Amino acid sequence: FFFFFFFLFFFFFFFFFLSIKLNIIKL
């Protein structure tokens, strides 16, 4: 359960970071 929560959090963080990176490149 804890491992699943950690994996979900990591995936969300990675997606957020990628989104910011794309926004910076777009600007």
N, CA, C and O atoms as a Tripos MOL2 file, in Angstrom:
@<TRIPOS>MOLECULE
protein
  108   107    27     0     0
PROTEIN
NO_CHARGES

@<TRIPOS>ATOM
      1 N           0.8480   -1.2060    0.0000 N.3       1 PHE1
      2 CA          0.0000    0.0000    0.0000 C.3       1 PHE1
      3 C           0.8870    1.2610    0.0000 C.2       1 PHE1
      4 O           0.6900    2.1720   -0.8050 O.2       1 PHE1
      5 N           1.8480    1.2910    0.9040 N.am      2 PHE2
      6 CA          2.7470    2.4370    0.9870 C.3       2 PHE2
      7 C           3.5680    2.5780   -0.3080 C.2       2 PHE2
      8 O           3.7810    3.6820   -0.8090 O.2       2 PHE2
      9 N           4.0120    1.4520   -0.8230 N.am      3 PHE3
     10 CA          4.8040    1.4630   -2.0540 C.3       3 PHE3
     11 C           3.9630    2.0060   -3.2200 C.2       3 PHE3
     12 O           4.4610    2.7690   -4.0470 O.2       3 PHE3
     13 N           2.7050    1.6110   -3.2750 N.am      4 PHE4
     14 CA          1.8130    2.0740   -4.3350 C.3       4 PHE4
     15 C           1.6070    3.5900   -4.2310 C.2       4 PHE4
     16 O           1.6080    4.2910   -5.2430 O.2       4 PHE4
     17 N           1.4330    4.0880   -3.0070 N.am      5 PHE5
     18 CA          1.2450    5.5140   -2.7900 C.3       5 PHE5
     19 C           2.4940    6.2970   -3.2180 C.2       5 PHE5
     20 O           2.3940    7.3590   -3.8320 O.2       5 PHE5
     21 N           3.6520    5.7580   -2.8870 N.am      6 PHE6
     22 CA          4.9170    6.3960   -3.2510 C.3       6 PHE6
     23 C           5.0830    6.4400   -4.7760 C.2       6 PHE6
     24 O           5.5300    7.4430   -5.3320 O.2       6 PHE6
     25 N           4.7220    5.3510   -5.4320 N.am      7 PHE7
     26 CA          4.8200    5.2750   -6.8830 C.3       7 PHE7
     27 C           3.8800    6.2980   -7.5410 C.2       7 PHE7
     28 O           4.2520    6.9550   -8.5130 O.2       7 PHE7
     29 N           2.6880    6.4210   -7.0110 N.am      8 LEU8
     30 CA          1.7120    7.3640   -7.5550 C.3       8 LEU8
     31 C           2.2150    8.8030   -7.3800 C.2       8 LEU8
     32 O           2.1010    9.6240   -8.2900 O.2       8 LEU8
     33 N           2.7650    9.0910   -6.2130 N.am      9 PHE9
     34 CA          3.2920   10.4200   -5.9370 C.3       9 PHE9
     35 C           4.4630   10.7450   -6.8780 C.2       9 PHE9
     36 O           4.5560   11.8570   -7.3980 O.2       9 PHE9
     37 N           5.3480    9.7710   -7.0910 N.am     10 PHE10
     38 CA          6.4910    9.9580   -7.9700 C.3      10 PHE10
     39 C           6.0340   10.2170   -9.4070 C.2      10 PHE10
     40 O           6.5830   11.0780  -10.0950 O.2      10 PHE10
     41 N           5.0280    9.4650   -9.8510 N.am     11 PHE11
     42 CA          4.5070    9.6250  -11.2040 C.3      11 PHE11
     43 C           3.8970   11.0190  -11.3830 C.2      11 PHE11
     44 O           4.0970   11.6670  -12.4100 O.2      11 PHE11
     45 N           3.1520   11.4700  -10.3690 N.am     12 PHE12
     46 CA          2.5310   12.7840  -10.4280 C.3      12 PHE12
     47 C           3.5970   13.8900  -10.4680 C.2      12 PHE12
     48 O           3.4770   14.8560  -11.2220 O.2      12 PHE12
     49 N           4.6320   13.7330   -9.6500 N.am     13 PHE13
     50 CA          5.7140   14.7040   -9.5990 C.3      13 PHE13
     51 C           6.4590   14.7650  -10.9410 C.2      13 PHE13
     52 O           6.8180   15.8410  -11.4180 O.2      13 PHE13
     53 N           6.6810   13.5920  -11.5310 N.am     14 PHE14
     54 CA          7.3780   13.5290  -12.8120 C.3      14 PHE14
     55 C           6.5550   14.2180  -13.9020 C.2      14 PHE14
     56 O           7.0960   14.9520  -14.7290 O.2      14 PHE14
     57 N           5.2410   13.9740  -13.8930 N.am     15 PHE15
     58 CA          4.3630   14.5840  -14.8840 C.3      15 PHE15
     59 C           4.3340   16.1090  -14.7210 C.2      15 PHE15
     60 O           4.3350   16.8470  -15.7060 O.2      15 PHE15
     61 N           4.3080   16.5670  -13.4670 N.am     16 PHE16
     62 CA          4.2970   17.9940  -13.1790 C.3      16 PHE16
     63 C           5.5960   18.6480  -13.6500 C.2      16 PHE16
     64 O           5.5810   19.7270  -14.2410 O.2      16 PHE16
     65 N           6.7200   17.9780  -13.3780 N.am     17 PHE17
     66 CA          8.0200   18.4960  -13.7900 C.3      17 PHE17
     67 C           8.1200   18.5710  -15.3220 C.2      17 PHE17
     68 O           8.6480   19.5390  -15.8690 O.2      17 PHE17
     69 N           7.6170   17.5570  -15.9910 N.am     18 LEU18
     70 CA          7.6500   17.5340  -17.4550 C.3      18 LEU18
     71 C           6.7850   18.6720  -18.0140 C.2      18 LEU18
     72 O           7.1620   19.3220  -18.9890 O.2      18 LEU18
     73 N           5.6530   18.9030  -17.4040 N.am     19 SER19
     74 CA          4.7630   19.9750  -17.8510 C.3      19 SER19
     75 C           5.4460   21.3370  -17.7190 C.2      19 SER19
     76 O           5.3520   22.1690  -18.6220 O.2      19 SER19
     77 N           6.1240   21.5660  -16.6100 N.am     20 ILE20
     78 CA          6.8360   22.8290  -16.4070 C.3      20 ILE20
     79 C           7.9530   22.9770  -17.4350 C.2      20 ILE20
     80 O           8.1660   24.0590  -17.9820 O.2      20 ILE20
     81 N           8.6480   21.9050  -17.6860 N.am     21 LYS21
     82 CA          9.7450   21.9410  -18.6510 C.3      21 LYS21
     83 C           9.2140   22.2900  -20.0450 C.2      21 LYS21
     84 O           9.8180   23.0940  -20.7540 O.2      21 LYS21
     85 N           8.1170   21.7060  -20.4270 N.am     22 LEU22
     86 CA          7.5250   22.0060  -21.7330 C.3      22 LEU22
     87 C           7.0630   23.4580  -21.8020 C.2      22 LEU22
     88 O           7.2020   24.1100  -22.8370 O.2      22 LEU22
     89 N           6.5240   23.9530  -20.7180 N.am     23 ASN23
     90 CA          6.0820   25.3490  -20.7010 C.3      23 ASN23
     91 C           7.2600   26.3030  -20.8560 C.2      23 ASN23
     92 O           7.1610   27.3140  -21.5520 O.2      23 ASN23
     93 N           8.3570   25.9850  -20.2140 N.am     24 ILE24
     94 CA          9.5530   26.8310  -20.3120 C.3      24 ILE24
     95 C          10.0880   26.8170  -21.7430 C.2      24 ILE24
     96 O          10.4870   27.8540  -22.2730 O.2      24 ILE24
     97 N          10.0940   25.6560  -22.3510 N.am     25 ILE25
     98 CA         10.5770   25.5530  -23.7300 C.3      25 ILE25
     99 C           9.6390   26.3050  -24.6870 C.2      25 ILE25
    100 O          10.0860   26.9420  -25.6400 O.2      25 ILE25
    101 N           8.3530   26.2170  -24.4160 N.am     26 LYS26
    102 CA          7.3660   26.8900  -25.2650 C.3      26 LYS26
    103 C           7.5480   28.4100  -25.1910 C.2      26 LYS26
    104 O           7.4640   29.0970  -26.2090 O.2      26 LYS26
    105 N           7.7910   28.9160  -24.0180 N.am     27 LEU27
    106 CA          7.9890   30.3530  -23.8670 C.3      27 LEU27
    107 C           9.3460   30.7690  -24.4430 C.2      27 LEU27
    108 O           9.6960   31.9480  -24.4090 O.2      27 LEU27
@<TRIPOS>BOND
     1     1     2 1
     2     2     3 1
     3     3     4 2
     4     3     5 am
     5     5     6 1
     6     6     7 1
     7     7     8 2
     8     7     9 am
     9     9    10 1
    10    10    11 1
    11    11    12 2
    12    11    13 am
    13    13    14 1
    14    14    15 1
    15    15    16 2
    16    15    17 am
    17    17    18 1
    18    18    19 1
    19    19    20 2
    20    19    21 am
    21    21    22 1
    22    22    23 1
    23    23    24 2
    24    23    25 am
    25    25    26 1
    26    26    27 1
    27    27    28 2
    28    27    29 am
    29    29    30 1
    30    30    31 1
    31    31    32 2
    32    31    33 am
    33    33    34 1
    34    34    35 1
    35    35    36 2
    36    35    37 am
    37    37    38 1
    38    38    39 1
    39    39    40 2
    40    39    41 am
    41    41    42 1
    42    42    43 1
    43    43    44 2
    44    43    45 am
    45    45    46 1
    46    46    47 1
    47    47    48 2
    48    47    49 am
    49    49    50 1
    50    50    51 1
    51    51    52 2
    52    51    53 am
    53    53    54 1
    54    54    55 1
    55    55    56 2
    56    55    57 am
    57    57    58 1
    58    58    59 1
    59    59    60 2
    60    59    61 am
    61    61    62 1
    62    62    63 1
    63    63    64 2
    64    63    65 am
    65    65    66 1
    66    66    67 1
    67    67    68 2
    68    67    69 am
    69    69    70 1
    70    70    71 1
    71    71    72 2
    72    71    73 am
    73    73    74 1
    74    74    75 1
    75    75    76 2
    76    75    77 am
    77    77    78 1
    78    78    79 1
    79    79    80 2
    80    79    81 am
    81    81    82 1
    82    82    83 1
    83    83    84 2
    84    83    85 am
    85    85    86 1
    86    86    87 1
    87    87    88 2
    88    87    89 am
    89    89    90 1
    90    90    91 1
    91    91    92 2
    92    91    93 am
    93    93    94 1
    94    94    95 1
    95    95    96 2
    96    95    97 am
    97    97    98 1
    98    98    99 1
    99    99   100 2
   100    99   101 am
   101   101   102 1
   102   102   103 1
   103   103   104 2
   104   103   105 am
   105   105   106 1
   106   106   107 1
   107   107   108 2
@<TRIPOS>SUBSTRUCTURE
     1 PHE1         2 RESIDUE 1 A PHE
     2 PHE2         6 RESIDUE 1 A PHE
     3 PHE3        10 RESIDUE 1 A PHE
     4 PHE4        14 RESIDUE 1 A PHE
     5 PHE5        18 RESIDUE 1 A PHE
     6 PHE6        22 RESIDUE 1 A PHE
     7 PHE7        26 RESIDUE 1 A PHE
     8 LEU8        30 RESIDUE 1 A LEU
     9 PHE9        34 RESIDUE 1 A PHE
    10 PHE10       38 RESIDUE 1 A PHE
    11 PHE11       42 RESIDUE 1 A PHE
    12 PHE12       46 RESIDUE 1 A PHE
    13 PHE13       50 RESIDUE 1 A PHE
    14 PHE14       54 RESIDUE 1 A PHE
    15 PHE15       58 RESIDUE 1 A PHE
    16 PHE16       62 RESIDUE 1 A PHE
    17 PHE17       66 RESIDUE 1 A PHE
    18 LEU18       70 RESIDUE 1 A LEU
    19 SER19       74 RESIDUE 1 A SER
    20 ILE20       78 RESIDUE 1 A ILE
    21 LYS21       82 RESIDUE 1 A LYS
    22 LEU22       86 RESIDUE 1 A LEU
    23 ASN23       90 RESIDUE 1 A ASN
    24 ILE24       94 RESIDUE 1 A ILE
    25 ILE25       98 RESIDUE 1 A ILE
    26 LYS26      102 RESIDUE 1 A LYS
    27 LEU27      106 RESIDUE 1 A LEU
